[in-house]
Amino acid sequence: MSMLLPSVQFLVLNPAASAARKPAEMMNHALLEALPRPLRAAVESAGYRVVRWAAAREVLQTRVTKGRITGAVGEFLARWLPVVPVTAIADEWMLTFAVMPKQIRLAGGSESLAASPLEHALLHLPALRSFWRNELRQQHFVALKALVPPVWLMDSAPVPPGAVIHGLGITAWDQLERVNGHEWDMRDQVLTARAPSGLIINAGYGRNDQGQIVLRSVEAMP
């Protein structure tokens, strides 16, 4: 366990004592500074990257609706892609993160993309890799994949000969017990791996006077 996390947890478990010493915005700053630098940078940039993700997701919705993605990928998306239109991100929004010693994962939030395992699965879908790279740009795509937990759509179509299910190394869903080191949640044929327990933080984002997306608040969940 990282030596940085106990100091963060102290801020969580003793909010009254901390409040007596410094204002709320200073506590938020201390919580952020207590994270390792890569995790802190991930939180700070996540708001902007989720906005880019939402814009790319709207493009994907349009292409599927208009039949511009054909073949096996088009058929797959026709089965799995939600038919509801993607709504624009609000002026202010919240993202929830699970923080572990060397990793941070998106755990939910006020935006539909952040809260939906199905959307997480689409982001990780190998067949859409080139689409996400083009729409998000490589840097943001890689960062989002590291931030968004992997999810699998348990499609009934058989895996082609010589291939495996990406990220699991199995050829059929009934072989899932062979994948060690994970506990699973299954709902509506969507498979998620339970994340290790860790610190949970809420981060609030919004636009400043110049229209830039900025991190406005960070608080730890008790």
C-alpha positions in Angstrom: 0.0 0.0 0.0 1.3 3.4 -0.9 2.4 5.6 1.9 0.5 8.5 0.3 -2.9 7.0 0.7 -3.1 7.0 4.6 -2.6 10.8 4.5 -5.5 11.1 2.0 -7.6 8.8 4.2 -6.8 11.0 7.2 -8.5 13.9 5.3 -11.5 11.7 4.7 -11.9 10.4 8.2 -11.2 13.6 10.1 -13.0 16.3 8.1 -14.0 18.3 11.1 -10.4 18.6 12.4 -9.1 19.5 9.0 -11.8 22.1 8.6 -10.7 23.8 11.8 -7.2 24.3 10.3 -7.9 25.4 6.7 -10.8 26.4 4.4 -12.6 23.8 2.2 -10.7 24.8 -0.9 -7.4 24.2 0.8 -8.6 20.8 2.0 -9.5 20.0 -1.6 -6.0 21.1 -2.7 -4.4 18.9 0.0 -6.4 15.9 -1.1 -5.3 16.3 -4.7 -1.7 16.9 -3.8 -1.7 13.7 -1.7 -2.2 11.7 -4.8 0.8 10.4 -6.8 1.5 12.8 -9.7 0.2 10.5 -12.5 -3.1 10.0 -10.6 -3.5 13.6 -9.9 -2.9 14.5 -13.5 -5.5 11.9 -14.5 -8.1 13.5 -12.2 -7.3 17.0 -13.4 -7.6 16.1 -17.1 -10.6 13.7 -16.9 -13.2 16.3 -17.3 -11.9 17.4 -20.6 -11.3 13.9 -21.8 -14.9 12.8 -21.0 -16.2 15.8 -23.0 -14.2 14.6 -26.0 -15.5 11.1 -25.4 -19.1 12.3 -25.4 -18.5 14.1 -28.7 -17.0 11.0 -30.3 -19.8 8.9 -29.0 -22.3 11.2 -30.7 -20.5 10.7 -34.0 -20.6 6.9 -33.5 -24.4 7.1 -32.8 -24.9 9.0 -36.0 -22.9 6.6 -38.1 -24.7 3.6 -36.7 -28.1 5.2 -37.1 -27.4 6.1 -40.7 -26.0 2.7 -41.5 -22.5 4.0 -42.3 -20.9 1.1 -40.3 -21.5 -2.1 -42.1 -20.4 -5.8 -41.9 -19.9 -7.7 -38.7 -19.1 -4.5 -36.7 -22.3 -2.8 -37.9 -24.4 -5.9 -36.9 -22.7 -6.0 -33.5 -23.4 -2.3 -32.8 -26.9 -2.7 -34.0 -27.4 -5.2 -31.2 -25.6 -3.4 -28.5 -25.5 0.3 -29.1 -28.1 2.1 -27.0 -30.8 3.6 -29.3 -31.3 6.7 -27.1 -29.5 9.8 -28.4 -26.4 11.0 -26.6 -27.2 14.2 -24.6 -24.8 17.1 -24.4 -22.7 17.4 -21.3 -24.0 19.9 -18.8 -22.2 23.1 -17.8 -21.1 21.4 -14.5 -20.7 17.7 -13.9 -19.3 15.3 -11.4 -17.0 12.2 -11.9 -16.4 9.6 -9.3 -13.1 7.8 -9.1 -11.7 4.7 -7.2 -8.1 5.4 -6.2 -5.7 2.6 -5.6 -2.0 2.9 -4.8 -0.8 3.0 -8.5 -4.0 3.3 -10.4 -7.2 5.4 -10.6 -10.4 4.2 -12.3 -13.6 5.9 -13.2 -16.3 4.6 -11.0 -19.3 6.7 -12.0 -20.6 10.2 -12.2 -23.4 12.5 -13.3 -22.8 11.9 -17.0 -24.2 8.8 -18.7 -20.9 7.8 -20.3 -19.2 7.7 -16.9 -21.9 5.7 -15.2 -22.7 3.1 -18.0 -20.8 -0.2 -18.1 -22.1 -0.6 -21.6 -20.4 2.6 -22.7 -17.2 1.5 -21.0 -17.3 -1.7 -23.0 -17.7 0.2 -26.3 -14.7 2.3 -25.5 -12.6 -0.9 -25.0 -14.0 -2.8 -28.0 -11.1 -3.8 -30.3 -13.2 -3.4 -33.4 -13.8 0.3 -32.6 -10.1 1.0 -31.8 -9.4 2.9 -35.0 -12.7 4.9 -34.7 -11.8 6.1 -31.1 -8.2 6.9 -32.2 -9.4 9.1 -35.0 -12.2 10.8 -33.1 -10.4 11.2 -29.7 -6.8 11.4 -30.9 -4.3 8.8 -29.7 -3.2 10.6 -26.5 -6.8 11.0 -25.2 -7.8 7.5 -26.3 -4.9 5.9 -24.4 -5.6 8.0 -21.3 -9.3 7.2 -21.3 -8.7 3.4 -21.7 -6.4 3.6 -18.6 -9.0 5.5 -16.7 -12.2 3.6 -17.7 -12.4 0.1 -16.3 -12.5 -2.7 -18.9 -16.0 -4.2 -19.5 -17.0 -7.0 -21.8 -20.3 -7.5 -23.8 -21.2 -11.2 -23.6 -22.3 -11.4 -27.2 -23.7 -14.8 -28.2 -21.8 -14.9 -31.5 -19.0 -17.6 -31.4 -15.4 -16.5 -31.3 -13.7 -17.1 -34.6 -11.3 -20.0 -34.8 -7.8 -19.1 -33.6 -9.1 -16.0 -31.8 -9.7 -15.2 -28.1 -11.9 -12.7 -26.2 -9.8 -9.6 -25.9 -8.3 -9.0 -22.5 -9.5 -12.4 -21.1 -7.7 -14.9 -23.2 -10.6 -17.3 -23.4 -12.5 -18.6 -26.4 -16.0 -18.8 -24.9 -17.8 -17.3 -22.0 -18.2 -20.6 -20.2 -14.4 -20.6 -19.7 -14.5 -17.5 -17.5 -13.6 -19.4 -14.4 -10.1 -19.9 -15.9 -9.4 -16.2 -15.6 -7.7 -15.8 -12.2 -7.5 -12.8 -9.9 -10.9 -11.3 -10.6 -14.4 -11.4 -9.2 -17.1 -10.7 -11.7 -20.4 -8.8 -11.9 -22.8 -9.8 -14.7 -25.9 -7.8 -15.6 -27.8 -7.9 -18.8 -25.0 -9.8 -20.5 -22.5 -7.1 -19.5 -19.5 -8.4 -17.6 -17.4 -6.2 -15.3 -14.5 -7.1 -13.1 -14.8 -5.8 -9.5 -12.2 -3.3 -8.7 -10.1 -3.7 -5.5 -11.3 -1.5 -2.7 -9.8 1.9 -2.4 -10.4 5.5 -1.7 -13.4 7.0 -3.5 -13.3 10.6 -4.5 -15.8 12.9 -6.3 -14.4 15.5 -8.7 -16.5 18.4 -10.0 -15.8 20.0 -13.4 -17.1 23.0 -15.3 -16.2 25.7 -17.8 -14.4 28.9 -16.8 -15.0 32.3 -18.4 -12.9 31.4 -21.4 -14.9 28.2 -22.0 -12.0 26.0 -20.8 -12.9 22.8 -18.9 -11.4 23.0 -15.4 -11.4 21.0 -12.2 -13.5 22.9 -9.6 -13.7 20.7 -6.6 -12.4 17.4 -5.2 -13.8 15.7 -2.1 -13.3 12.3 -0.6 -16.3 10.0 0.2 -16.5 8.9 3.8 
